[in-house]
Structures are given as structure tokens and as C-alpha cells.
Amino acid sequence: MGNVDEEILKQREAMEEFERQRFSKETIEKEKQQSIFDSEIEINKIPVRFAERKLIEDKISIWMPEDFEALSQETIDAIYLLGNKPDMVFGNSYLTFSVGFHYTEHKVPNEYMGDFLKITKLILEKSGPKVKIMAEKVRQTGRHTVSWLELISHSVTDTVYNYMFFSSLEDRVLIGFINFNIKYQERYRPIAEEMIQSFRFPDDEKESGDE
């Protein structure tokens, strides 16, 4: 019986050591050298394969883990209790971040998306101390403007790091997001930034090819 207890103790210690290594600074710094565009990377020592995913009738695409699955509407309703619920959210059972989109009815042409970012930032800043804007960026992808905000938000139980990105799809505002618990930010932030960089509109390339 003593040998069995000793073996269980050794296994437990080995598991605890593995968990420490997974989230160690050395592991994170090494993994941050990898890119999602290499297809497979390690996230806290777990191999994860990334691939491009086309959404909204193939009008947009973004790289995400291959095994990310769409959450059911019931799950989305349970997670997002307030208004402006996303139309689609993707995630899996072992990574603690998700990506989603909300295709709104707001009519904003592409040329005014810079103003939309400013207005959204003001609204968020006025929402009180529960939201803190960390950074804002804008880039062009084809003929589309894509802007995004990094922000920290607080709920009753968690502090969440959010990336919200905005674009105009057929003159309607498309809002994307990637979020995760702030304690994972060192590893997840570079992944989120590459995912946003991968976000594109396939029709842009068709149009440039037709010219």
C-alpha cells in the first residue's frame, strides 16, 4: 500500500511540475517566437494547429485554431447576458480564449470607419472605471479599413483582456472580438494580434485580380 501511495505522490508532483513549466516565463518567451502562420504552434506546451476559416458566406476570413467550433446559441445566450450579443463565437475545450463576430445593422460605409472607432472609444471610456483602453490601431486590408481597440474590462468575477476590431462589410458595421482572462495575456496577446492581422476580405483579392 505504501508503494502505491508513493507512486501516486510522484505522479502528482510530476503533474504539478509540468503545470508550472507550462506557464513559466521561459516557456512563454520561447513560444512567443512562433507564428500562427507556421500552422502549428505550442500554447502553454499544447500543440495547436491554426488554419484560415471563411465566414459569413465566405465574405470574410480569419485564422483560428483548426478545432475551434461554433458555440450554440444557447451557450452564447448564457455567456453574453447583456445586449449586443455576438452572432457567432468559436472556441474549444482546452484553450481559454474565444473569437467571435457581431454583424450589426448599423450603416457605416468603409470611409467612415475611422470615425466609428473614435466614437466607440469615447463610449467605452465613458462607461466608467470597469473599462480601460490600452491601445488603438488602424490598418488597411485591400480596400477595407480595419481598426481595433485593446481594452481591459472587469466583471464581478474576472478581469478580461479584449481585442475588439471593426470593419464595414457591405456598408454595415462588422464587430469582431478576441478575449481571454487577463492572467493569460502574456501568451495570448501575440496570438490575438496575429489573428487580427490575418483578418481579410477575400473579395478584395478577386477585385484586384480582375483589374
Secondary structure as GFF3:
##gff-version 3
##sequence-region A 1 211
A	DSSP	alpha_helix	2	22	.	.	.	ID=ss1
A	DSSP	alpha_helix	25	31	.	.	.	ID=ss2
A	DSSP	three_ten_helix	36	38	.	.	.	ID=ss3
A	DSSP	beta_strand	40	43	.	.	.	ID=ss4
A	DSSP	beta_strand	46	55	.	.	.	ID=ss5
A	DSSP	beta_strand	60	65	.	.	.	ID=ss6
A	DSSP	beta_strand	69	70	.	.	.	ID=ss7
A	DSSP	alpha_helix	73	79	.	.	.	ID=ss8
A	DSSP	beta_strand	88	91	.	.	.	ID=ss9
A	DSSP	beta_strand	97	107	.	.	.	ID=ss10
A	DSSP	three_ten_helix	110	112	.	.	.	ID=ss11
A	DSSP	alpha_helix	113	125	.	.	.	ID=ss12
A	DSSP	beta_strand	131	141	.	.	.	ID=ss13
A	DSSP	beta_strand	144	154	.	.	.	ID=ss14
A	DSSP	beta_strand	159	169	.	.	.	ID=ss15
A	DSSP	beta_strand	172	181	.	.	.	ID=ss16
A	DSSP	three_ten_helix	182	184	.	.	.	ID=ss17
A	DSSP	alpha_helix	185	198	.	.	.	ID=ss18
A	DSSP	alpha_helix	202	210	.	.	.	ID=ss19
###
